[in-house]
Amino acid sequence: MSGPHATGVWMSADFASVVRWSGDAALRHRIDSTVPGRHRSTGRPPTENHPAGEGHRDEHMRTFFAQVAHVLPDDDDLLLIGDGEVVEHFAEQVRADDQGHGRTRRVDVEKGGPLTERQLLARTRTFAGSPAKRRLPR
């Protein structure tokens, strides 16, 4: 691919929206998570045989992170946006993986609430150095 290109990810524990920007083309993915919520008002109470720890949730989170990481191009700079700890943990994993594979790409993390795909694409284009041209009203 030639010209500016980057990948933007908006992520929460529920899903990730992935947008890859390259020149005039954009590829979009949505990856739904199977991570159970932290707070449940139903279900068995914790016991010695069934602890209330986060182990089960953490395993789902690792699987979710692997699914998202799988669709990220190795050579794109990454803009990771999210509204909680999830995006920070994912960024740590990506940076550790990059270091382990000798990759040197830019990985920026921003805190922010949910974005539409169009908003994520606009932020990713700006991150890539190719902001959308604004049309002036006639």
Contacts in CASP RR format, 6 or more apart in sequence:
PFRMAT RR
TARGET T0000
AUTHOR 0000-0000-0000
METHOD contacts of the structure
MODEL  1
MSGPHATGVWMSADFASVVRWSGDAALRHRIDSTVPGRHRSTGRPPTENH
PAGEGHRDEHMRTFFAQVAHVLPDDDDLLLIGDGEVVEHFAEQVRADDQG
HGRTRRVDVEKGGPLTERQLLARTRTFAGSPAKRRLPR
1 22 0 8 1.000
1 23 0 8 1.000
2 23 0 8 1.000
3 22 0 8 1.000
3 23 0 8 1.000
3 130 0 8 1.000
4 21 0 8 1.000
4 22 0 8 1.000
4 23 0 8 1.000
4 128 0 8 1.000
4 129 0 8 1.000
4 130 0 8 1.000
5 20 0 8 1.000
5 21 0 8 1.000
5 22 0 8 1.000
5 23 0 8 1.000
5 76 0 8 1.000
5 128 0 8 1.000
6 20 0 8 1.000
6 21 0 8 1.000
6 76 0 8 1.000
6 77 0 8 1.000
6 78 0 8 1.000
6 79 0 8 1.000
6 124 0 8 1.000
6 127 0 8 1.000
6 128 0 8 1.000
7 18 0 8 1.000
7 19 0 8 1.000
7 20 0 8 1.000
7 21 0 8 1.000
7 72 0 8 1.000
7 73 0 8 1.000
7 76 0 8 1.000
7 77 0 8 1.000
7 78 0 8 1.000
7 79 0 8 1.000
7 124 0 8 1.000
8 18 0 8 1.000
8 19 0 8 1.000
8 20 0 8 1.000
8 21 0 8 1.000
8 78 0 8 1.000
8 79 0 8 1.000
8 80 0 8 1.000
8 81 0 8 1.000
8 120 0 8 1.000
8 123 0 8 1.000
8 124 0 8 1.000
8 127 0 8 1.000
9 16 0 8 1.000
9 17 0 8 1.000
9 18 0 8 1.000
9 19 0 8 1.000
9 68 0 8 1.000
9 72 0 8 1.000
9 78 0 8 1.000
9 79 0 8 1.000
9 80 0 8 1.000
9 81 0 8 1.000
9 87 0 8 1.000
9 90 0 8 1.000
10 16 0 8 1.000
10 17 0 8 1.000
10 81 0 8 1.000
10 82 0 8 1.000
10 114 0 8 1.000
10 115 0 8 1.000
10 120 0 8 1.000
11 17 0 8 1.000
11 68 0 8 1.000
11 80 0 8 1.000
11 81 0 8 1.000
11 82 0 8 1.000
11 86 0 8 1.000
11 87 0 8 1.000
11 90 0 8 1.000
12 33 0 8 1.000
12 82 0 8 1.000
12 83 0 8 1.000
12 84 0 8 1.000
12 86 0 8 1.000
12 87 0 8 1.000
12 114 0 8 1.000
13 33 0 8 1.000
13 35 0 8 1.000
13 37 0 8 1.000
13 61 0 8 1.000
13 64 0 8 1.000
13 86 0 8 1.000
14 32 0 8 1.000
14 33 0 8 1.000
14 35 0 8 1.000
15 30 0 8 1.000
15 31 0 8 1.000
15 32 0 8 1.000
15 33 0 8 1.000
16 29 0 8 1.000
16 30 0 8 1.000
16 31 0 8 1.000
16 33 0 8 1.000
16 64 0 8 1.000
16 68 0 8 1.000
17 28 0 8 1.000
17 29 0 8 1.000
17 30 0 8 1.000
17 115 0 8 1.000
17 117 0 8 1.000
17 120 0 8 1.000
18 28 0 8 1.000
18 29 0 8 1.000
18 30 0 8 1.000
18 31 0 8 1.000
18 68 0 8 1.000
18 71 0 8 1.000
18 72 0 8 1.000
19 26 0 8 1.000
19 27 0 8 1.000
19 28 0 8 1.000
19 29 0 8 1.000
19 117 0 8 1.000
19 120 0 8 1.000
19 121 0 8 1.000
19 124 0 8 1.000
20 26 0 8 1.000
20 27 0 8 1.000
20 28 0 8 1.000
20 73 0 8 1.000
20 76 0 8 1.000
20 124 0 8 1.000
21 121 0 8 1.000
21 124 0 8 1.000
21 125 0 8 1.000
21 128 0 8 1.000
21 130 0 8 1.000
23 130 0 8 1.000
26 121 0 8 1.000
28 117 0 8 1.000
28 121 0 8 1.000
29 71 0 8 1.000
31 64 0 8 1.000
31 67 0 8 1.000
31 68 0 8 1.000
31 71 0 8 1.000
33 60 0 8 1.000
33 64 0 8 1.000
34 60 0 8 1.000
34 63 0 8 1.000
34 64 0 8 1.000
35 57 0 8 1.000
35 60 0 8 1.000
35 61 0 8 1.000
35 64 0 8 1.000
36 56 0 8 1.000
36 57 0 8 1.000
36 60 0 8 1.000
37 57 0 8 1.000
38 54 0 8 1.000
38 57 0 8 1.000
44 50 0 8 1.000
46 52 0 8 1.000
46 53 0 8 1.000
61 86 0 8 1.000
61 89 0 8 1.000
65 89 0 8 1.000
65 90 0 8 1.000
65 93 0 8 1.000
68 90 0 8 1.000
69 90 0 8 1.000
69 93 0 8 1.000
69 94 0 8 1.000
69 97 0 8 1.000
72 78 0 8 1.000
72 94 0 8 1.000
74 101 0 8 1.000
74 103 0 8 1.000
74 105 0 8 1.000
75 103 0 8 1.000
75 105 0 8 1.000
76 105 0 8 1.000
77 105 0 8 1.000
77 106 0 8 1.000
77 107 0 8 1.000
77 108 0 8 1.000
77 127 0 8 1.000
77 128 0 8 1.000
78 94 0 8 1.000
78 105 0 8 1.000
78 106 0 8 1.000
78 107 0 8 1.000
78 108 0 8 1.000
79 108 0 8 1.000
79 110 0 8 1.000
79 123 0 8 1.000
79 124 0 8 1.000
79 127 0 8 1.000
80 87 0 8 1.000
80 90 0 8 1.000
80 91 0 8 1.000
80 94 0 8 1.000
80 107 0 8 1.000
80 108 0 8 1.000
80 109 0 8 1.000
80 110 0 8 1.000
81 87 0 8 1.000
81 109 0 8 1.000
81 110 0 8 1.000
81 111 0 8 1.000
81 112 0 8 1.000
81 113 0 8 1.000
81 115 0 8 1.000
81 120 0 8 1.000
81 123 0 8 1.000
82 110 0 8 1.000
82 111 0 8 1.000
82 112 0 8 1.000
82 113 0 8 1.000
83 111 0 8 1.000
83 112 0 8 1.000
83 113 0 8 1.000
83 114 0 8 1.000
84 111 0 8 1.000
87 109 0 8 1.000
87 111 0 8 1.000
88 109 0 8 1.000
91 107 0 8 1.000
91 109 0 8 1.000
94 107 0 8 1.000
95 107 0 8 1.000
97 103 0 8 1.000
98 104 0 8 1.000
98 105 0 8 1.000
98 107 0 8 1.000
108 127 0 8 1.000
115 123 0 8 1.000
122 131 0 8 1.000
122 132 0 8 1.000
125 131 0 8 1.000
125 132 0 8 1.000
126 132 0 8 1.000
END
